[in-house]
Amino acid sequence: MWPVRPFAPSAEKSINLFIEHQCPQCGAPAVLSETDRLFQCQFCKVRSYLEPFDYYRYVLPHNAPKGRDLIYFPYWRFKGMIFSCLATGIQNRFLDASRQALHSSFFPASVGLRSQAMKLRFVTPETRGRFLRPTLPFGDVRSTFMDRFNRTVCNPILHQAHIGESLSLLYAPFYADKKLIDGVLNKPVSAELDAEAEMARLAGGPADWRMGFIPTLCPHCGWDMQGDRDALVLFCKNCCSMWQVRRRRWSKVNVAHLPAAPGSDSVYLPFWRIRAEVSGISLNSYADLVKLANLPKVVQPDWHRLPHHFWSPAFKVRPQRFLRLASQITLCQPREHLTARVPAGPLHTVNLPLSEARELLKMSLTGFVRPKKIVADRIADIQVKAKRFLLVYLPFEARHHDLVQAAFNVAINRNQLALAGNL
């Protein structure tokens, strides 16, 4: 079986960008979602993987009168899950915000809800207008986002992690008519001023970016690879291999799975199993994990030889459920024999990259350490560095409302997975 989402999608696009696009092969129109990575033209049937050379760039549609010289102002958009480790526990929140990528007192501070409510287009060299050059690094803008968010947190923050980040540049249209005019609503956004002179002093030029399209042919056998529209890892049915894009080229992913019970109606969910080097606290073996998490078990002599692995979902789910899943599977430490191949069964899509799973390692550790005072005392000294990884599919029995992994006492609501496209 190739990777497919085994749940009927609902109205899950409510806070995603909608993007109008053209097929690079035949030019046919298509509408994509912000999370889409795999594109198949409905006319020529050519399938391509979308990969920007730096980050995605979108433009808001305009309603400006004909003949107006449009100027596009850049905004950074940040979207992701934020986990904050406090002395009282871990707090989570979903953040979706935009902010100026170029400092100016004449343009609006953000695009507001327009990125969620309007269909966008990819910026291409054919997009007419003058695009102002971003001068504020995203790191500085993200610090502003985080400062505002952290003001609402009452307790001191010991550690933070950002998971499921989606970073893009949005360009909003404006034009000058004595005043600075919003090109979407055709209404002024500033007091009367010499708008043309103000915009002329800002650096910019025509659009010169193109979206990268990578053919989805298996590098090993040349077969057409399969995957959902938001898949980050594609599956070759012919040679049973899995691939992800790294540096704009396909890179093979090592895969294993835990076999399902014979005759069971199981769905395989993907997890990143990560072997990491931990400093500042003792966590090298399963015996160390039992002691550190104060699990109700008697440490066996051979447990000192069993390596400890961090486990993280390789799929998106709500923040509170995401961290709980990571902690539950990490504490279980699946030690049954893994089969080193893709399972023959329905697979849930891998849509959370390894790079973001790495960001969760230290946060995951702070979640299961007992007593909590250890976290407050040692958090600054604890460092977690990922060394090796494996993509592992675990079987979950499909029931009416949930997917259940009885051996690990873990259940996931099917509706939560269906709605995860918003994240």
ZAMARGU-4260 file (C-alpha; in steps of 0.2 Angstrom, whole numbers, plus 5000, padded with zeros to 4 digits):
<rodrens>
0) 5000/5000/5000 | 5006/5018/4997 | 5004/5031/5010 | 4987/5038/5011 | 4977/5047/5024
5) 4965/5034/5030 | 4952/5047/5036 | 4939/5057/5027 | 4945/5075/5027 | 4933/5087/5034
10) 4932/5106/5033 | 4950/5107/5039 | 4956/5121/5028 | 4949/5135/5039 | 4966/5143/5044
15) 4976/5137/5029 | 4982/5148/5015 | 4973/5145/4998 | 4984/5147/4983 | 4980/5148/4965
20) 4993/5140/4954 | 4997/5134/4937 | 5004/5117/4932 | 5022/5119/4926 | 5020/5106/4913
25) 5004/5112/4904 | 4998/5128/4912 | 4982/5121/4918 | 4974/5130/4934 | 4974/5122/4951
30) 4970/5127/4969 | 4982/5122/4982 | 4983/5123/5001 | 4997/5130/5011 | 5002/5113/5017
35) 5002/5105/5000 | 5019/5098/4994 | 5014/5086/4981 | 5005/5092/4966 | 4996/5082/4952
40) 4989/5091/4937 | 4971/5085/4934 | 4974/5088/4915 | 4991/5081/4911 | 4992/5070/4926
45) 5011/5075/4929 | 5015/5074/4947 | 5028/5086/4955 | 5035/5090/4972 | 5035/5108/4977
50) 5051/5115/4985 | 5055/5133/4987 | 5073/5138/4985 | 5072/5147/5002 | 5054/5149/5008
55) 5037/5151/5000 | 5032/5168/4994 | 5014/5172/4991 | 5004/5187/4984 | 4987/5194/4989
60) 4975/5197/4975 | 4972/5215/4971 | 4957/5225/4965 | 4966/5241/4960 | 4960/5251/4945
65) 4968/5247/4929 | 4984/5257/4925 | 4990/5258/4943 | 5008/5255/4947 | 5007/5242/4961
70) 5019/5240/4975 | 5020/5225/4986 | 5024/5226/5004 | 5032/5210/5012 | 5026/5202/5028
75) 5033/5187/5038 | 5020/5174/5042 | 5024/5162/5057 | 5013/5147/5060 | 5016/5133/5072
80) 5015/5125/5090 | 5024/5133/5104 | 5028/5123/5120 | 5034/5132/5136 | 5041/5123/5150
85) 5036/5131/5167 | 5040/5126/5184 | 5022/5121/5186 | 5022/5110/5170 | 5021/5112/5151
90) 5010/5125/5142 | 5006/5124/5124 | 4998/5136/5111 | 4995/5137/5093 | 5001/5153/5085
95) 4997/5160/5068 | 5003/5178/5065 | 5010/5190/5052 | 5022/5205/5054 | 5031/5218/5043
100) 5047/5211/5035 | 5052/5229/5032 | 5051/5242/5045 | 5039/5256/5039 | 5026/5267/5049
105) 5016/5270/5033 | 5011/5252/5030 | 4999/5241/5041 | 5008/5231/5054 | 5001/5214/5048
110) 4989/5207/5035 | 4977/5202/5048 | 4965/5188/5043 | 4967/5190/5024 | 4980/5176/5023
115) 4967/5165/5030 | 4952/5171/5020 | 4958/5175/5003 | 4965/5164/4989 | 4983/5168/4986
120) 4995/5166/4972 | 5013/5160/4971 | 5025/5175/4967 | 5033/5172/4950 | 5043/5182/4938
125) 5027/5185/4928 | 5019/5194/4943 | 5018/5212/4939 | 5023/5225/4951 | 5037/5232/4962
130) 5041/5220/4976 | 5049/5229/4991 | 5064/5220/4998 | 5063/5212/5016 | 5076/5220/5027
135) 5071/5213/5044 | 5077/5195/5047 | 5064/5183/5052 | 5074/5179/5068 | 5071/5197/5074
140) 5052/5196/5069 | 5050/5179/5078 | 5057/5187/5094 | 5044/5200/5093 | 5031/5187/5091
145) 5038/5177/5106 | 5040/5193/5117 | 5021/5197/5115 | 5016/5179/5118 | 5027/5177/5133
150) 5020/5192/5141 | 5004/5182/5144 | 5013/5169/5153 | 5013/5172/5172 | 5027/5160/5177
155) 5045/5161/5172 | 5049/5151/5156 | 5062/5138/5158 | 5063/5132/5140 | 5053/5134/5124
160) 5051/5124/5108 | 5043/5128/5092 | 5035/5113/5082 | 5027/5113/5066 | 5034/5129/5060
165) 5028/5136/5043 | 5037/5151/5038 | 5033/5161/5022 | 5033/5179/5015 | 5016/5187/5010
170) 5016/5202/4999 | 5001/5214/5000 | 4997/5226/4986 | 4997/5245/4988 | 4997/5260/4976
175) 4999/5279/4977 | 4985/5292/4974 | 4992/5306/4985 | 4988/5294/4999 | 4994/5276/5001
180) 4980/5265/4995 | 4976/5247/5000 | 4976/5238/4984 | 4963/5225/4990 | 4950/5237/4997
185) 4955/5253/4987 | 4955/5263/5003 | 4968/5274/5011 | 4979/5267/5024 | 4988/5282/5029
190) 4986/5301/5032 | 4989/5312/5017 | 5007/5312/5012 | 5018/5311/4997 | 5016/5292/4995
195) 5025/5291/4978 | 5041/5298/4986 | 5039/5288/5002 | 5038/5271/4992 | 5052/5277/4980
200) 5064/5277/4994 | 5061/5259/4998 | 5072/5246/4990 | 5064/5234/4978 | 5061/5228/4960
205) 5052/5216/4950 | 5048/5198/4956 | 5063/5186/4952 | 5058/5171/4961 | 5052/5154/4955
210) 5045/5139/4964 | 5055/5124/4962 | 5047/5108/4955 | 5055/5091/4958 | 5049/5076/4948
215) 5042/5062/4959 | 5052/5048/4950 | 5060/5036/4962 | 5079/5039/4961 | 5082/5020/4963
220) 5070/5012/4950 | 5062/5027/4941 | 5044/5022/4947 | 5032/5036/4950 | 5032/5039/4969
225) 5015/5041/4979 | 5010/5051/4993 | 4996/5063/5000 | 4996/5081/4995 | 5005/5087/5011
230) 5017/5072/5012 | 5035/5076/5016 | 5040/5057/5013 | 5035/5048/4997 | 5033/5030/4994
235) 5039/5020/4979 | 5028/5005/4977 | 5039/4996/4965 | 5055/4995/4975 | 5046/4998/4992
240) 5057/5012/4997 | 5053/5029/5005 | 5061/5046/5000 | 5062/5064/5007 | 5069/5080/4999
245) 5085/5086/5006 | 5094/5101/4997 | 5082/5100/4983 | 5086/5081/4979 | 5078/5065/4985
250) 5086/5056/4999 | 5082/5039/5005 | 5074/5037/5022 | 5077/5022/5033 | 5061/5014/5037
255) 5055/5000/5049 | 5038/4994/5057 | 5031/4985/5071 | 5020/4971/5064 | 5002/4971/5067
260) 4993/4957/5075 | 4987/4944/5062 | 4969/4948/5056 | 4968/4965/5064 | 4961/4980/5056
265) 4976/4991/5058 | 4982/5008/5052 | 5001/5012/5053 | 5005/5029/5061 | 5023/5036/5058
270) 5035/5040/5072 | 5053/5047/5072 | 5064/5036/5083 | 5079/5047/5088 | 5095/5041/5096
275) 5102/5057/5105 | 5117/5062/5116 | 5111/5069/5132 | 5122/5080/5143 | 5118/5088/5160
280) 5108/5073/5166 | 5110/5054/5165 | 5100/5047/5151 | 5109/5034/5140 | 5099/5018/5143
285) 5082/5011/5147 | 5087/5009/5165 | 5091/5027/5166 | 5074/5031/5159 | 5065/5021/5172
290) 5075/5030/5186 | 5073/5047/5178 | 5054/5046/5175 | 5051/5036/5192 | 5042/5022/5183
295) 5034/5009/5194 | 5047/4996/5188 | 5061/4986/5195 | 5077/4989/5185 | 5083/4973/5177
300) 5102/4970/5174 | 5101/4969/5155 | 5091/4986/5154 | 5108/4995/5156 | 5113/4988/5139
305) 5097/4994/5131 | 5099/5011/5122 | 5087/5025/5126 | 5077/5032/5111 | 5067/5048/5110
310) 5050/5045/5100 | 5041/5059/5091 | 5025/5059/5080 | 5030/5061/5062 | 5012/5068/5059
315) 5003/5083/5064 | 4991/5083/5078 | 4985/5096/5091 | 4999/5103/5102 | 4993/5095/5119
320) 4990/5078/5110 | 5007/5080/5101 | 5018/5081/5117 | 5008/5068/5126 | 5010/5056/5112
325) 5029/5059/5111 | 5030/5056/5130 | 5019/5040/5130 | 5029/5032/5116 | 5046/5037/5123
330) 5041/5030/5140 | 5035/5014/5132 | 5051/5012/5122 | 5045/4999/5110 | 5058/4985/5111
335) 5049/4972/5101 | 5058/4966/5085 | 5056/4979/5071 | 5054/4973/5053 | 5066/4984/5042
340) 5054/4988/5028 | 5038/4997/5024 | 5022/4989/5031 | 5009/4981/5019 | 4995/4991/5026
345) 4987/5008/5026 | 4999/5021/5031 | 4996/5038/5038 | 5005/5053/5030 | 5022/5059/5036
350) 5019/5078/5037 | 5030/5083/5051 | 5049/5084/5047 | 5063/5076/5057 | 5071/5094/5059
355) 5056/5099/5069 | 5055/5083/5079 | 5073/5086/5085 | 5067/5103/5092 | 5055/5093/5103
360) 5068/5082/5112 | 5073/5093/5126 | 5055/5098/5129 | 5050/5079/5129 | 5063/5076/5142
365) 5056/5089/5153 | 5039/5082/5152 | 5043/5065/5160 | 5057/5069/5172 | 5052/5066/5190
370) 5052/5075/5202 | 5049/5091/5193 | 5062/5101/5204 | 5075/5092/5194 | 5070/5101/5178
375) 5070/5118/5187 | 5087/5115/5194 | 5096/5108/5179 | 5086/5114/5163 | 5100/5126/5158
380) 5113/5113/5159 | 5103/5099/5149 | 5108/5098/5131 | 5100/5085/5119 | 5109/5082/5102
385) 5101/5070/5089 | 5113/5057/5082 | 5103/5044/5072 | 5085/5042/5067 | 5074/5029/5060
390) 5056/5031/5053 | 5045/5018/5062 | 5027/5014/5058 | 5017/5008/5073 | 5001/4998/5071
395) 4985/5006/5078 | 4968/4996/5078 | 4955/5006/5069 | 4939/5008/5080 | 4924/5018/5078
400) 4930/5035/5085 | 4949/5031/5089 | 4964/5023/5084 | 4971/5012/5098 | 4988/5004/5101
405) 4983/4992/5116 | 5001/4986/5119 | 5006/5004/5124 | 4989/5010/5131 | 4988/5024/5118
410) 4973/5030/5109 | 4971/5044/5096 | 4955/5052/5091 | 4952/5050/5072 | 4944/5067/5071
415) 4959/5075/5078 | 4970/5068/5064 | 4957/5073/5051 | 4958/5091/5057 | 4977/5092/5059
420) 4978/5100/5042 | 4975/5116/5050 | 4992/5115/5060
</rodrens>
